[in-house]
């Protein structure tokens, strides 16, 4: 009985100590964006309107965007707690004559952010955005750039927009499910705004004359994200993008008008991978510590009760033995 009591007390103490260790030691080491990230994301935009450079006309076509994400594993050594992701993005449309798809745009974006909160670090590690010609422009990212924080909250966050090269508010809109995984829905509305200008002939704008004028490049977007809150990963994404050339307050040329979003394969892959990861993180963050504490408390109390009972029995036996001796002497 004494050995059982000591064993239960030892197990109880171990479990009570284990709970906080799992929550405050193991969890922070698991709840981080991987530095060596490797992934491919596909977005599709059917029936898009774009300005075709070859014909200098607006055309309707399907767009497919591939985003290859690679992590720079050296960043955590240079800036503790941060990771760097490099997104190589290319957008193509089908070739009406067959053969290889037509390249419509390509760019590379290097972004550095806190591995736990997802917040950009604008002062580290050579962040840039390159255009189709490969010209790299240094950029200071702000807000959330690649993912939301672990344990995402139901609130408005600043979220980065690569076209504007600044963040804008993205609002919490409610809960939902993606492929059976619980998600938070966020929406960001960017009203039409000038982000650049372009020198073009009046004829391109559908106006008479051959002189060159400065047209305004206008951009708007309604971005909707479905975020798994435990991991902060974006499982599903949709963007209604419109870019135009405006002159004298009127839209003259549509450069891009498309509603694009993750294809079904990407959504399914994200839900399967990060739904499982969310279950594991929630287990480490809350379930295991709570269960360990309760079981440890039960074991500790049981050990103390058994030990106390053993002491009482030993005490009773000693009193009975002393009484028997006294009677024998009498």
QUIZIBEL-V560174 format. One record per residue. N is the residue number from 1. OMEGA is omega as a letter, one per 30 degrees, with the letter a starting at -180 (* if undefined). D_CENTER is the distance of its C-alpha to the mean C-alpha in whole Angstrom. Layout:
n: {N,N}
omega: {OMEGA,OMEGA}
d_center: {D_CENTER,D_CENTER}
This chain:
n: {1,2,3,4,5,6,7,8,9,10,11,12,13,14,15,16,17,18,19,20,21,22,23,24,25,26,27,28,29,30,31,32,33,34,35,36,37,38,39,40,41,42,43,44,45,46,47,48,49,50,51,52,53,54,55,56,57,58,59,60,61,62,63,64,65,66,67,68,69,70,71,72,73,74,75,76,77,78,79,80,81,82,83,84,85,86,87,88,89,90,91,92,93,94,95,96,97,98,99,100,101,102,103,104,105,106,107,108,109,110,111,112,113,114,115,116,117,118,119,120,121,122,123,124,125,126,127,128,129,130,131,132,133,134,135,136,137,138,139,140,141,142,143,144,145,146,147,148,149,150,151,152,153,154,155,156,157,158,159,160,161,162,163,164,165,166,167,168,169,170,171,172,173,174,175,176,177,178,179,180,181,182,183,184,185,186,187,188,189,190,191,192,193,194,195,196,197,198,199,200,201,202,203,204,205,206,207,208,209,210,211,212,213,214,215,216,217,218,219,220,221,222,223,224,225,226,227,228,229,230,231,232,233,234,235,236,237,238,239,240,241,242,243,244,245,246,247,248,249,250,251,252,253,254,255,256,257,258,259,260,261,262,263,264,265,266,267,268,269,270,271,272,273,274,275,276,277,278,279,280,281,282,283,284,285,286,287,288,289,290,291,292,293,294,295,296,297,298,299,300,301,302,303,304,305,306,307,308,309,310,311,312,313,314,315,316,317,318,319,320,321,322,323,324,325,326,327,328,329,330}
omega: {a,l,l,l,a,l,l,l,l,l,a,l,a,a,l,l,a,a,l,l,l,a,a,l,a,a,a,l,l,a,l,l,a,a,a,a,l,l,l,a,l,l,l,l,a,l,l,l,l,l,a,a,a,a,a,l,l,l,l,a,l,l,l,a,l,l,l,a,l,l,l,a,a,a,a,l,a,a,a,l,a,l,l,l,l,l,l,a,l,l,a,l,a,l,a,l,a,l,a,l,l,l,a,l,l,l,l,l,l,a,a,a,l,a,a,a,a,a,a,l,a,a,a,h,l,l,l,l,l,l,a,l,l,l,a,l,l,a,l,a,l,l,l,a,a,a,l,a,l,a,l,a,l,a,l,l,l,a,a,l,a,l,l,a,l,l,l,a,l,a,l,a,a,a,l,l,l,a,l,l,l,a,l,l,l,a,l,l,l,a,a,a,l,l,a,l,a,l,a,l,l,a,l,a,a,a,l,l,a,l,l,a,l,l,a,l,a,a,l,a,l,a,l,a,l,a,l,a,a,a,a,a,l,a,a,a,l,l,l,a,l,l,a,l,a,l,a,l,a,l,a,a,l,l,l,l,a,l,a,a,l,l,a,a,l,a,a,l,l,a,a,a,a,l,l,l,l,l,l,a,l,l,a,a,a,a,a,l,a,a,l,a,a,l,l,l,l,a,a,l,l,l,l,l,l,l,l,l,l,l,l,l,l,l,l,l,l,l,l,a,l,l,l,l,a,a,a,a,l,*}
d_center: {53,52,50,48,48,47,44,43,43,41,38,38,37,35,33,33,32,29,27,26,26,23,21,22,22,20,17,16,17,14,11,10,8,11,14,15,12,14,13,15,13,16,17,20,22,26,29,27,30,30,33,34,35,38,40,39,38,35,35,33,30,27,24,22,19,18,15,16,13,15,14,17,18,20,18,18,22,22,20,19,16,14,13,14,12,15,14,18,18,21,22,26,28,31,34,37,39,37,36,33,30,31,28,27,25,23,21,19,17,16,14,13,11,11,10,10,9,7,11,12,16,18,21,20,20,22,19,20,20,23,25,26,29,27,28,25,25,23,21,19,16,15,13,9,9,6,3,4,7,8,10,9,12,14,15,15,13,13,11,13,15,16,20,21,19,18,16,17,16,14,15,15,17,17,16,16,16,15,17,18,14,14,12,12,13,12,15,16,19,21,25,27,27,29,27,29,33,35,39,40,43,44,45,41,41,44,46,49,50,49,48,44,42,39,37,34,30,28,25,23,20,19,15,14,10,10,7,8,9,9,6,4,3,5,8,11,11,15,17,20,21,25,27,30,33,35,39,41,38,38,35,37,35,32,30,27,26,24,21,19,16,14,18,18,18,14,13,16,14,11,12,15,13,10,12,15,12,12,15,16,14,16,19,19,18,20,22,24,25,26,28,29,31,33,34,35,37,39,40,41,43,44,45,47,49,50,51,53,55,56,57,59,61,62,63,65,66,68,69,71,72,74,75,77,78,80,82,83,85,86}
